């Protein structure tokens, strides 16, 4: 089933839409795996515990918004 042509932000936050997106875009999925694991580590390296928390928040937001932002850019 192809990714919908009109994707709203709310629709992109649903787990089924994210799963379809990451299954169809393996390269982006690999990049997001690196981002999710490396942002908190980089945050600890830069500014300690606060940086780790900020890195974790940024990686989660990136994981959730990647399908929507990629859809906007590629459309």
mmCIF file of the N, C-alpha and C atoms, coordinates in Angstrom:
data_MODEL
# 
_entry.id   MODEL 
# 
loop_
_atom_site.group_PDB 
_atom_site.id 
_atom_site.type_symbol 
_atom_site.label_atom_id 
_atom_site.label_alt_id 
_atom_site.label_comp_id 
_atom_site.label_asym_id 
_atom_site.label_entity_id 
_atom_site.label_seq_id 
_atom_site.pdbx_PDB_ins_code 
_atom_site.Cartn_x 
_atom_site.Cartn_y 
_atom_site.Cartn_z 
_atom_site.occupancy 
_atom_site.B_iso_or_equiv 
_atom_site.pdbx_formal_charge 
_atom_site.auth_seq_id 
_atom_site.auth_comp_id 
_atom_site.auth_asym_id 
_atom_site.auth_atom_id 
_atom_site.pdbx_PDB_model_num 
ATOM 1   N N  . UNK A 1 1  ? 0.836  -1.173 0.000  1.00 0.00 ? 1  UNK A N  1 
ATOM 2   C CA . UNK A 1 1  ? 0.000  0.000  0.000  1.00 0.00 ? 1  UNK A CA 1 
ATOM 3   C C  . UNK A 1 1  ? 0.884  1.241  0.000  1.00 0.00 ? 1  UNK A C  1 
ATOM 4   N N  . UNK A 1 2  ? 0.765  2.106  -0.978 1.00 0.00 ? 2  UNK A N  1 
ATOM 5   C CA . UNK A 1 2  ? 1.624  3.279  -1.052 1.00 0.00 ? 2  UNK A CA 1 
ATOM 6   C C  . UNK A 1 2  ? 1.292  4.296  0.026  1.00 0.00 ? 2  UNK A C  1 
ATOM 7   N N  . UNK A 1 3  ? 2.269  5.131  0.286  1.00 0.00 ? 3  UNK A N  1 
ATOM 8   C CA . UNK A 1 3  ? 2.105  6.198  1.259  1.00 0.00 ? 3  UNK A CA 1 
ATOM 9   C C  . UNK A 1 3  ? 1.098  7.202  0.712  1.00 0.00 ? 3  UNK A C  1 
ATOM 10  N N  . UNK A 1 4  ? 0.159  7.706  1.524  1.00 0.00 ? 4  UNK A N  1 
ATOM 11  C CA . UNK A 1 4  ? -0.878 8.604  1.010  1.00 0.00 ? 4  UNK A CA 1 
ATOM 12  C C  . UNK A 1 4  ? -0.300 9.874  0.394  1.00 0.00 ? 4  UNK A C  1 
ATOM 13  N N  . UNK A 1 5  ? -0.950 10.369 -0.656 1.00 0.00 ? 5  UNK A N  1 
ATOM 14  C CA . UNK A 1 5  ? -0.442 11.559 -1.324 1.00 0.00 ? 5  UNK A CA 1 
ATOM 15  C C  . UNK A 1 5  ? -0.693 12.817 -0.496 1.00 0.00 ? 5  UNK A C  1 
ATOM 16  N N  . UNK A 1 6  ? -1.800 12.863 0.233  1.00 0.00 ? 6  UNK A N  1 
ATOM 17  C CA . UNK A 1 6  ? -2.101 13.986 1.119  1.00 0.00 ? 6  UNK A CA 1 
ATOM 18  C C  . UNK A 1 6  ? -1.959 13.506 2.552  1.00 0.00 ? 6  UNK A C  1 
ATOM 19  N N  . UNK A 1 7  ? -0.902 13.926 3.230  1.00 0.00 ? 7  UNK A N  1 
ATOM 20  C CA . UNK A 1 7  ? -0.616 13.468 4.581  1.00 0.00 ? 7  UNK A CA 1 
ATOM 21  C C  . UNK A 1 7  ? -0.623 14.657 5.517  1.00 0.00 ? 7  UNK A C  1 
ATOM 22  N N  . UNK A 1 8  ? -1.490 14.629 6.500  1.00 0.00 ? 8  UNK A N  1 
ATOM 23  C CA . UNK A 1 8  ? -1.521 15.705 7.482  1.00 0.00 ? 8  UNK A CA 1 
ATOM 24  C C  . UNK A 1 8  ? -0.569 15.368 8.625  1.00 0.00 ? 8  UNK A C  1 
ATOM 25  N N  . UNK A 1 9  ? -0.286 16.350 9.440  1.00 0.00 ? 9  UNK A N  1 
ATOM 26  C CA . UNK A 1 9  ? 0.603  16.148 10.575 1.00 0.00 ? 9  UNK A CA 1 
ATOM 27  C C  . UNK A 1 9  ? 0.009  15.131 11.540 1.00 0.00 ? 9  UNK A C  1 
ATOM 28  N N  . UNK A 1 10 ? -1.283 15.224 11.802 1.00 0.00 ? 10 UNK A N  1 
ATOM 29  C CA . UNK A 1 10 ? -1.940 14.295 12.720 1.00 0.00 ? 10 UNK A CA 1 
ATOM 30  C C  . UNK A 1 10 ? -1.882 12.862 12.175 1.00 0.00 ? 10 UNK A C  1 
ATOM 31  N N  . UNK A 1 11 ? -2.105 12.708 10.872 1.00 0.00 ? 11 UNK A N  1 
ATOM 32  C CA . UNK A 1 11 ? -2.039 11.375 10.272 1.00 0.00 ? 11 UNK A CA 1 
ATOM 33  C C  . UNK A 1 11 ? -0.625 10.805 10.335 1.00 0.00 ? 11 UNK A C  1 
ATOM 34  N N  . UNK A 1 12 ? 0.367  11.650 10.189 1.00 0.00 ? 12 UNK A N  1 
ATOM 35  C CA . UNK A 1 12 ? 1.744  11.169 10.194 1.00 0.00 ? 12 UNK A CA 1 
ATOM 36  C C  . UNK A 1 12 ? 2.189  10.724 11.588 1.00 0.00 ? 12 UNK A C  1 
ATOM 37  N N  . UNK A 1 13 ? 1.495  11.147 12.622 1.00 0.00 ? 13 UNK A N  1 
ATOM 38  C CA . UNK A 1 13 ? 1.853  10.750 13.976 1.00 0.00 ? 13 UNK A CA 1 
ATOM 39  C C  . UNK A 1 13 ? 1.278  9.394  14.367 1.00 0.00 ? 13 UNK A C  1 
ATOM 40  N N  . UNK A 1 14 ? 0.422  8.837  13.539 1.00 0.00 ? 14 UNK A N  1 
ATOM 41  C CA . UNK A 1 14 ? -0.132 7.512  13.816 1.00 0.00 ? 14 UNK A CA 1 
ATOM 42  C C  . UNK A 1 14 ? 0.917  6.443  13.541 1.00 0.00 ? 14 UNK A C  1 
ATOM 43  N N  . UNK A 1 15 ? 0.962  5.448  14.410 1.00 0.00 ? 15 UNK A N  1 
ATOM 44  C CA . UNK A 1 15 ? 2.021  4.440  14.309 1.00 0.00 ? 15 UNK A CA 1 
ATOM 45  C C  . UNK A 1 15 ? 1.946  3.631  13.010 1.00 0.00 ? 15 UNK A C  1 
ATOM 46  N N  . UNK A 1 16 ? 0.747  3.397  12.499 1.00 0.00 ? 16 UNK A N  1 
ATOM 47  C CA . UNK A 1 16 ? 0.643  2.630  11.254 1.00 0.00 ? 16 UNK A CA 1 
ATOM 48  C C  . UNK A 1 16 ? 1.234  3.400  10.077 1.00 0.00 ? 16 UNK A C  1 
ATOM 49  N N  . UNK A 1 17 ? 1.002  4.713  10.034 1.00 0.00 ? 17 UNK A N  1 
ATOM 50  C CA . UNK A 1 17 ? 1.575  5.536  8.964  1.00 0.00 ? 17 UNK A CA 1 
ATOM 51  C C  . UNK A 1 17 ? 3.096  5.583  9.068  1.00 0.00 ? 17 UNK A C  1 
ATOM 52  N N  . UNK A 1 18 ? 3.622  5.725  10.310 1.00 0.00 ? 18 UNK A N  1 
ATOM 53  C CA . UNK A 1 18 ? 5.073  5.744  10.502 1.00 0.00 ? 18 UNK A CA 1 
ATOM 54  C C  . UNK A 1 18 ? 5.682  4.423  10.083 1.00 0.00 ? 18 UNK A C  1 
ATOM 55  N N  . UNK A 1 19 ? 5.033  3.323  10.454 1.00 0.00 ? 19 UNK A N  1 
ATOM 56  C CA . UNK A 1 19 ? 5.555  2.014  10.101 1.00 0.00 ? 19 UNK A CA 1 
ATOM 57  C C  . UNK A 1 19 ? 5.599  1.825  8.587  1.00 0.00 ? 19 UNK A C  1 
ATOM 58  N N  . UNK A 1 20 ? 4.540  2.211  7.902  1.00 0.00 ? 20 UNK A N  1 
ATOM 59  C CA . UNK A 1 20 ? 4.522  2.110  6.434  1.00 0.00 ? 20 UNK A CA 1 
ATOM 60  C C  . UNK A 1 20 ? 5.629  2.960  5.831  1.00 0.00 ? 20 UNK A C  1 
ATOM 61  N N  . UNK A 1 21 ? 5.792  4.179  6.348  1.00 0.00 ? 21 UNK A N  1 
ATOM 62  C CA . UNK A 1 21 ? 6.807  5.075  5.815  1.00 0.00 ? 21 UNK A CA 1 
ATOM 63  C C  . UNK A 1 21 ? 8.201  4.472  5.962  1.00 0.00 ? 21 UNK A C  1 
ATOM 64  N N  . UNK A 1 22 ? 8.529  4.007  7.175  1.00 0.00 ? 22 UNK A N  1 
ATOM 65  C CA . UNK A 1 22 ? 9.871  3.486  7.405  1.00 0.00 ? 22 UNK A CA 1 
ATOM 66  C C  . UNK A 1 22 ? 10.105 2.162  6.675  1.00 0.00 ? 22 UNK A C  1 
ATOM 67  N N  . UNK A 1 23 ? 9.050  1.387  6.429  1.00 0.00 ? 23 UNK A N  1 
ATOM 68  C CA . UNK A 1 23 ? 9.210  0.164  5.638  1.00 0.00 ? 23 UNK A CA 1 
ATOM 69  C C  . UNK A 1 23 ? 9.471  0.481  4.173  1.00 0.00 ? 23 UNK A C  1 
ATOM 70  N N  . UNK A 1 24 ? 8.884  1.553  3.658  1.00 0.00 ? 24 UNK A N  1 
ATOM 71  C CA . UNK A 1 24 ? 9.077  1.935  2.261  1.00 0.00 ? 24 UNK A CA 1 
ATOM 72  C C  . UNK A 1 24 ? 10.361 2.727  2.038  1.00 0.00 ? 24 UNK A C  1 
ATOM 73  N N  . UNK A 1 25 ? 10.894 3.358  3.079  1.00 0.00 ? 25 UNK A N  1 
ATOM 74  C CA . UNK A 1 25 ? 12.088 4.186  2.964  1.00 0.00 ? 25 UNK A CA 1 
ATOM 75  C C  . UNK A 1 25 ? 13.168 3.646  3.912  1.00 0.00 ? 25 UNK A C  1 
ATOM 76  N N  . UNK A 1 26 ? 13.808 2.576  3.490  1.00 0.00 ? 26 UNK A N  1 
ATOM 77  C CA . UNK A 1 26 ? 14.805 1.897  4.335  1.00 0.00 ? 26 UNK A CA 1 
ATOM 78  C C  . UNK A 1 26 ? 16.006 2.788  4.657  1.00 0.00 ? 26 UNK A C  1 
ATOM 79  N N  . UNK A 1 27 ? 16.443 3.613  3.713  1.00 0.00 ? 27 UNK A N  1 
ATOM 80  C CA . UNK A 1 27 ? 17.602 4.472  3.959  1.00 0.00 ? 27 UNK A CA 1 
ATOM 81  C C  . UNK A 1 27 ? 17.302 5.518  5.037  1.00 0.00 ? 27 UNK A C  1 
ATOM 82  N N  . UNK A 1 28 ? 16.128 6.099  4.976  1.00 0.00 ? 28 UNK A N  1 
ATOM 83  C CA . UNK A 1 28 ? 15.740 7.078  5.988  1.00 0.00 ? 28 UNK A CA 1 
ATOM 84  C C  . UNK A 1 28 ? 15.593 6.401  7.343  1.00 0.00 ? 28 UNK A C  1 
ATOM 85  N N  . UNK A 1 29 ? 15.096 5.174  7.356  1.00 0.00 ? 29 UNK A N  1 
ATOM 86  C CA . UNK A 1 29 ? 14.962 4.427  8.610  1.00 0.00 ? 29 UNK A CA 1 
ATOM 87  C C  . UNK A 1 29 ? 16.331 4.193  9.250  1.00 0.00 ? 29 UNK A C  1 
ATOM 88  N N  . UNK A 1 30 ? 17.323 3.864  8.438  1.00 0.00 ? 30 UNK A N  1 
ATOM 89  C CA . UNK A 1 30 ? 18.674 3.652  8.969  1.00 0.00 ? 30 UNK A CA 1 
ATOM 90  C C  . UNK A 1 30 ? 19.256 4.934  9.535  1.00 0.00 ? 30 UNK A C  1 
ATOM 91  N N  . UNK A 1 31 ? 19.023 6.045  8.861  1.00 0.00 ? 31 UNK A N  1 
ATOM 92  C CA . UNK A 1 31 ? 19.501 7.340  9.356  1.00 0.00 ? 31 UNK A CA 1 
ATOM 93  C C  . UNK A 1 31 ? 18.820 7.688  10.668 1.00 0.00 ? 31 UNK A C  1 
ATOM 94  N N  . UNK A 1 32 ? 17.517 7.425  10.769 1.00 0.00 ? 32 UNK A N  1 
ATOM 95  C CA . UNK A 1 32 ? 16.788 7.739  11.995 1.00 0.00 ? 32 UNK A CA 1 
ATOM 96  C C  . UNK A 1 32 ? 17.249 6.866  13.157 1.00 0.00 ? 32 UNK A C  1 
ATOM 97  N N  . UNK A 1 33 ? 17.633 5.622  12.895 1.00 0.00 ? 33 UNK A N  1 
ATOM 98  C CA . UNK A 1 33 ? 18.178 4.770  13.953 1.00 0.00 ? 33 UNK A CA 1 
ATOM 99  C C  . UNK A 1 33 ? 19.458 5.396  14.500 1.00 0.00 ? 33 UNK A C  1 
ATOM 100 N N  . UNK A 1 34 ? 20.314 5.874  13.603 1.00 0.00 ? 34 UNK A N  1 
ATOM 101 C CA . UNK A 1 34 ? 21.538 6.540  14.056 1.00 0.00 ? 34 UNK A CA 1 
ATOM 102 C C  . UNK A 1 34 ? 21.238 7.807  14.852 1.00 0.00 ? 34 UNK A C  1 
ATOM 103 N N  . UNK A 1 35 ? 20.285 8.596  14.373 1.00 0.00 ? 35 UNK A N  1 
ATOM 104 C CA . UNK A 1 35 ? 19.919 9.840  15.064 1.00 0.00 ? 35 UNK A CA 1 
ATOM 105 C C  . UNK A 1 35 ? 19.384 9.547  16.452 1.00 0.00 ? 35 UNK A C  1 
ATOM 106 N N  . UNK A 1 36 ? 18.497 8.568  16.568 1.00 0.00 ? 36 UNK A N  1 
ATOM 107 C CA . UNK A 1 36 ? 17.881 8.251  17.855 1.00 0.00 ? 36 UNK A CA 1 
ATOM 108 C C  . UNK A 1 36 ? 18.933 7.812  18.870 1.00 0.00 ? 36 UNK A C  1 
ATOM 109 N N  . UNK A 1 37 ? 19.934 7.076  18.440 1.00 0.00 ? 37 UNK A N  1 
ATOM 110 C CA . UNK A 1 37 ? 20.953 6.621  19.376 1.00 0.00 ? 37 UNK A CA 1 
ATOM 111 C C  . UNK A 1 37 ? 22.082 7.625  19.594 1.00 0.00 ? 37 UNK A C  1 
ATOM 112 N N  . UNK A 1 38 ? 22.420 8.405  18.580 1.00 0.00 ? 38 UNK A N  1 
ATOM 113 C CA . UNK A 1 38 ? 23.582 9.282  18.701 1.00 0.00 ? 38 UNK A CA 1 
ATOM 114 C C  . UNK A 1 38 ? 23.279 10.653 19.314 1.00 0.00 ? 38 UNK A C  1 
ATOM 115 N N  . UNK A 1 39 ? 22.068 11.188 19.131 1.00 0.00 ? 39 UNK A N  1 
ATOM 116 C CA . UNK A 1 39 ? 21.760 12.506 19.699 1.00 0.00 ? 39 UNK A CA 1 
ATOM 117 C C  . UNK A 1 39 ? 21.916 12.541 21.220 1.00 0.00 ? 39 UNK A C  1 
ATOM 118 N N  . UNK A 1 40 ? 21.385 11.579 21.974 1.00 0.00 ? 40 UNK A N  1 
ATOM 119 C CA . UNK A 1 40 ? 21.596 11.631 23.426 1.00 0.00 ? 40 UNK A CA 1 
ATOM 120 C C  . UNK A 1 40 ? 23.064 11.497 23.822 1.00 0.00 ? 40 UNK A C  1 
ATOM 121 N N  . UNK A 1 41 ? 23.802 10.646 23.126 1.00 0.00 ? 41 UNK A N  1 
ATOM 122 C CA . UNK A 1 41 ? 25.225 10.482 23.431 1.00 0.00 ? 41 UNK A CA 1 
ATOM 123 C C  . UNK A 1 41 ? 25.982 11.778 23.133 1.00 0.00 ? 41 UNK A C  1 
ATOM 124 N N  . UNK A 1 42 ? 25.657 12.391 22.005 1.00 0.00 ? 42 UNK A N  1 
ATOM 125 C CA . UNK A 1 42 ? 26.271 13.666 21.656 1.00 0.00 ? 42 UNK A CA 1 
ATOM 126 C C  . UNK A 1 42 ? 25.903 14.740 22.678 1.00 0.00 ? 42 UNK A C  1 
ATOM 127 N N  . UNK A 1 43 ? 24.666 14.726 23.150 1.00 0.00 ? 43 UNK A N  1 
ATOM 128 C CA . UNK A 1 43 ? 24.231 15.676 24.174 1.00 0.00 ? 43 UNK A CA 1 
ATOM 129 C C  . UNK A 1 43 ? 25.004 15.528 25.468 1.00 0.00 ? 43 UNK A C  1 
ATOM 130 N N  . UNK A 1 44 ? 25.264 14.294 25.879 1.00 0.00 ? 44 UNK A N  1 
ATOM 131 C CA . UNK A 1 44 ? 26.066 14.052 27.092 1.00 0.00 ? 44 UNK A CA 1 
ATOM 132 C C  . UNK A 1 44 ? 27.469 14.583 26.887 1.00 0.00 ? 44 UNK A C  1 
ATOM 133 N N  . UNK A 1 45 ? 28.025 14.337 25.735 1.00 0.00 ? 45 UNK A N  1 
ATOM 134 C CA . UNK A 1 45 ? 29.388 14.785 25.437 1.00 0.00 ? 45 UNK A CA 1 
ATOM 135 C C  . UNK A 1 45 ? 29.479 16.306 25.455 1.00 0.00 ? 45 UNK A C  1 
ATOM 136 N N  . UNK A 1 46 ? 28.474 16.986 24.927 1.00 0.00 ? 46 UNK A N  1 
ATOM 137 C CA . UNK A 1 46 ? 28.520 18.441 24.826 1.00 0.00 ? 46 UNK A CA 1 
ATOM 138 C C  . UNK A 1 46 ? 28.211 19.124 26.163 1.00 0.00 ? 46 UNK A C  1 
ATOM 139 N N  . UNK A 1 47 ? 27.110 18.702 26.827 1.00 0.00 ? 47 UNK A N  1 
ATOM 140 C CA . UNK A 1 47 ? 26.738 19.459 28.029 1.00 0.00 ? 47 UNK A CA 1 
ATOM 141 C C  . UNK A 1 47 ? 26.172 18.614 29.165 1.00 0.00 ? 47 UNK A C  1 
ATOM 142 N N  . UNK A 1 48 ? 26.507 17.362 29.257 1.00 0.00 ? 48 UNK A N  1 
ATOM 143 C CA . UNK A 1 48 ? 26.124 16.556 30.400 1.00 0.00 ? 48 UNK A CA 1 
ATOM 144 C C  . UNK A 1 48 ? 24.683 16.078 30.366 1.00 0.00 ? 48 UNK A C  1 
ATOM 145 N N  . UNK A 1 49 ? 24.096 15.981 31.568 1.00 0.00 ? 49 UNK A N  1 
ATOM 146 C CA . UNK A 1 49 ? 22.771 15.400 31.706 1.00 0.00 ? 49 UNK A CA 1 
ATOM 147 C C  . UNK A 1 49 ? 21.693 16.209 30.993 1.00 0.00 ? 49 UNK A C  1 
ATOM 148 N N  . UNK A 1 50 ? 21.771 17.522 31.058 1.00 0.00 ? 50 UNK A N  1 
ATOM 149 C CA . UNK A 1 50 ? 20.812 18.364 30.346 1.00 0.00 ? 50 UNK A CA 1 
ATOM 150 C C  . UNK A 1 50 ? 20.914 18.133 28.836 1.00 0.00 ? 50 UNK A C  1 
ATOM 151 N N  . UNK A 1 51 ? 22.098 17.991 28.330 1.00 0.00 ? 51 UNK A N  1 
ATOM 152 C CA . UNK A 1 51 ? 22.297 17.706 26.909 1.00 0.00 ? 51 UNK A CA 1 
ATOM 153 C C  . UNK A 1 51 ? 21.755 16.350 26.524 1.00 0.00 ? 51 UNK A C  1 
ATOM 154 N N  . UNK A 1 52 ? 21.876 15.369 27.424 1.00 0.00 ? 52 UNK A N  1 
ATOM 155 C CA . UNK A 1 52 ? 21.328 14.040 27.153 1.00 0.00 ? 52 UNK A CA 1 
ATOM 156 C C  . UNK A 1 52 ? 19.814 14.104 27.054 1.00 0.00 ? 52 UNK A C  1 
ATOM 157 N N  . UNK A 1 53 ? 19.191 14.845 27.960 1.00 0.00 ? 53 UNK A N  1 
ATOM 158 C CA . UNK A 1 53 ? 17.735 14.991 27.928 1.00 0.00 ? 53 UNK A CA 1 
ATOM 159 C C  . UNK A 1 53 ? 17.296 15.708 26.654 1.00 0.00 ? 53 UNK A C  1 
ATOM 160 N N  . UNK A 1 54 ? 17.984 16.778 26.307 1.00 0.00 ? 54 UNK A N  1 
ATOM 161 C CA . UNK A 1 54 ? 17.661 17.513 25.087 1.00 0.00 ? 54 UNK A CA 1 
ATOM 162 C C  . UNK A 1 54 ? 17.886 16.647 23.848 1.00 0.00 ? 54 UNK A C  1 
ATOM 163 N N  . UNK A 1 55 ? 18.967 15.882 23.835 1.00 0.00 ? 55 UNK A N  1 
ATOM 164 C CA . UNK A 1 55 ? 19.242 14.970 22.724 1.00 0.00 ? 55 UNK A CA 1 
ATOM 165 C C  . UNK A 1 55 ? 18.171 13.902 22.589 1.00 0.00 ? 55 UNK A C  1 
ATOM 166 N N  . UNK A 1 56 ? 17.682 13.404 23.720 1.00 0.00 ? 56 UNK A N  1 
ATOM 167 C CA . UNK A 1 56 ? 16.622 12.396 23.686 1.00 0.00 ? 56 UNK A CA 1 
ATOM 168 C C  . UNK A 1 56 ? 15.332 12.990 23.130 1.00 0.00 ? 56 UNK A C  1 
ATOM 169 N N  . UNK A 1 57 ? 14.995 14.193 23.587 1.00 0.00 ? 57 UNK A N  1 
ATOM 170 C CA . UNK A 1 57 ? 13.786 14.868 23.100 1.00 0.00 ? 57 UNK A CA 1 
ATOM 171 C C  . UNK A 1 57 ? 13.888 15.139 21.604 1.00 0.00 ? 57 UNK A C  1 
ATOM 172 N N  . UNK A 1 58 ? 15.021 15.639 21.143 1.00 0.00 ? 58 UNK A N  1 
ATOM 173 C CA . UNK A 1 58 ? 15.204 15.927 19.721 1.00 0.00 ? 58 UNK A CA 1 
ATOM 174 C C  . UNK A 1 58 ? 15.147 14.655 18.870 1.00 0.00 ? 58 UNK A C  1 
ATOM 175 N N  . UNK A 1 59 ? 15.715 13.573 19.381 1.00 0.00 ? 59 UNK A N  1 
ATOM 176 C CA . UNK A 1 59 ? 15.694 12.335 18.603 1.00 0.00 ? 59 UNK A CA 1 
ATOM 177 C C  . UNK A 1 59 ? 14.283 11.771 18.497 1.00 0.00 ? 59 UNK A C  1 
ATOM 178 N N  . UNK A 1 60 ? 13.497 11.867 19.564 1.00 0.00 ? 60 UNK A N  1 
ATOM 179 C CA . UNK A 1 60 ? 12.108 11.389 19.519 1.00 0.00 ? 60 UNK A CA 1 
ATOM 180 C C  . UNK A 1 60 ? 11.272 12.249 18.585 1.00 0.00 ? 60 UNK A C  1 
ATOM 181 N N  . UNK A 1 61 ? 11.433 13.554 18.685 1.00 0.00 ? 61 UNK A N  1 
ATOM 182 C CA . UNK A 1 61 ? 10.694 14.460 17.794 1.00 0.00 ? 61 UNK A CA 1 
ATOM 183 C C  . UNK A 1 61 ? 11.089 14.200 16.342 1.00 0.00 ? 61 UNK A C  1 
ATOM 184 N N  . UNK A 1 62 ? 12.354 14.013 16.089 1.00 0.00 ? 62 UNK A N  1 
ATOM 185 C CA . UNK A 1 62 ? 12.812 13.708 14.737 1.00 0.00 ? 62 UNK A CA 1 
ATOM 186 C C  . UNK A 1 62 ? 12.233 12.415 14.207 1.00 0.00 ? 62 UNK A C  1 
ATOM 187 N N  . UNK A 1 63 ? 12.180 11.402 15.050 1.00 0.00 ? 63 UNK A N  1 
ATOM 188 C CA . UNK A 1 63 ? 11.611 10.112 14.651 1.00 0.00 ? 63 UNK A CA 1 
ATOM 189 C C  . UNK A 1 63 ? 10.131 10.259 14.300 1.00 0.00 ? 63 UNK A C  1 
ATOM 190 N N  . UNK A 1 64 ? 9.410  11.036 15.100 1.00 0.00 ? 64 UNK A N  1 
ATOM 191 C CA . UNK A 1 64 ? 7.977  11.194 14.871 1.00 0.00 ? 64 UNK A CA 1 
ATOM 192 C C  . UNK A 1 64 ? 7.663  12.076 13.664 1.00 0.00 ? 64 UNK A C  1 
ATOM 193 N N  . UNK A 1 65 ? 8.480  13.103 13.433 1.00 0.00 ? 65 UNK A N  1 
ATOM 194 C CA . UNK A 1 65 ? 8.183  14.058 12.367 1.00 0.00 ? 65 UNK A CA 1 
ATOM 195 C C  . UNK A 1 65 ? 8.854  13.745 11.028 1.00 0.00 ? 65 UNK A C  1 
ATOM 196 N N  . UNK A 1 66 ? 9.767  12.810 10.994 1.00 0.00 ? 66 UNK A N  1 
ATOM 197 C CA . UNK A 1 66 ? 10.471 12.492 9.745  1.00 0.00 ? 66 UNK A CA 1 
ATOM 198 C C  . UNK A 1 66 ? 9.534  12.115 8.605  1.00 0.00 ? 66 UNK A C  1 
ATOM 199 N N  . UNK A 1 67 ? 8.507  11.281 8.820  1.00 0.00 ? 67 UNK A N  1 
ATOM 200 C CA . UNK A 1 67 ? 7.614  10.964 7.697  1.00 0.00 ? 67 UNK A CA 1 
ATOM 201 C C  . UNK A 1 67 ? 6.899  12.207 7.152  1.00 0.00 ? 67 UNK A C  1 
ATOM 202 N N  . UNK A 1 68 ? 6.416  13.060 8.027  1.00 0.00 ? 68 UNK A N  1 
ATOM 203 C CA . UNK A 1 68 ? 5.693  14.248 7.591  1.00 0.00 ? 68 UNK A CA 1 
ATOM 204 C C  . UNK A 1 68 ? 6.620  15.229 6.876  1.00 0.00 ? 68 UNK A C  1 
ATOM 205 N N  . UNK A 1 69 ? 7.782  15.486 7.435  1.00 0.00 ? 69 UNK A N  1 
ATOM 206 C CA . UNK A 1 69 ? 8.714  16.442 6.827  1.00 0.00 ? 69 UNK A CA 1 
ATOM 207 C C  . UNK A 1 69 ? 9.252  15.915 5.493  1.00 0.00 ? 69 UNK A C  1 
ATOM 208 N N  . UNK A 1 70 ? 9.535  14.633 5.424  1.00 0.00 ? 70 UNK A N  1 
ATOM 209 C CA . UNK A 1 70 ? 9.994  14.060 4.163  1.00 0.00 ? 70 UNK A CA 1 
ATOM 210 C C  . UNK A 1 70 ? 8.918  14.141 3.116  1.00 0.00 ? 70 UNK A C  1 
ATOM 211 N N  . UNK A 1 71 ? 7.684  13.908 3.507  1.00 0.00 ? 71 UNK A N  1 
ATOM 212 C CA . UNK A 1 71 ? 6.550  14.011 2.574  1.00 0.00 ? 71 UNK A CA 1 
ATOM 213 C C  . UNK A 1 71 ? 6.421  15.442 2.044  1.00 0.00 ? 71 UNK A C  1 
ATOM 214 N N  . UNK A 1 72 ? 6.594  16.429 2.931  1.00 0.00 ? 72 UNK A N  1 
ATOM 215 C CA . UNK A 1 72 ? 6.514  17.831 2.495  1.00 0.00 ? 72 UNK A CA 1 
ATOM 216 C C  . UNK A 1 72 ? 7.641  18.179 1.530  1.00 0.00 ? 72 UNK A C  1 
ATOM 217 N N  . UNK A 1 73 ? 8.826  17.708 1.812  1.00 0.00 ? 73 UNK A N  1 
ATOM 218 C CA . UNK A 1 73 ? 9.980  18.045 0.978  1.00 0.00 ? 73 UNK A CA 1 
ATOM 219 C C  . UNK A 1 73 ? 9.904  17.367 -0.389 1.00 0.00 ? 73 UNK A C  1 
ATOM 220 N N  . UNK A 1 74 ? 9.493  16.105 -0.402 1.00 0.00 ? 74 UNK A N  1 
ATOM 221 C CA . UNK A 1 74 ? 9.472  15.342 -1.657 1.00 0.00 ? 74 UNK A CA 1 
ATOM 222 C C  . UNK A 1 74 ? 8.263  15.647 -2.516 1.00 0.00 ? 74 UNK A C  1 
ATOM 223 N N  . UNK A 1 75 ? 7.258  16.238 -1.962 1.00 0.00 ? 75 UNK A N  1 
ATOM 224 C CA . UNK A 1 75 ? 6.040  16.517 -2.745 1.00 0.00 ? 75 UNK A CA 1 
ATOM 225 C C  . UNK A 1 75 ? 6.157  17.725 -3.585 1.00 0.00 ? 75 UNK A C  1 
# 
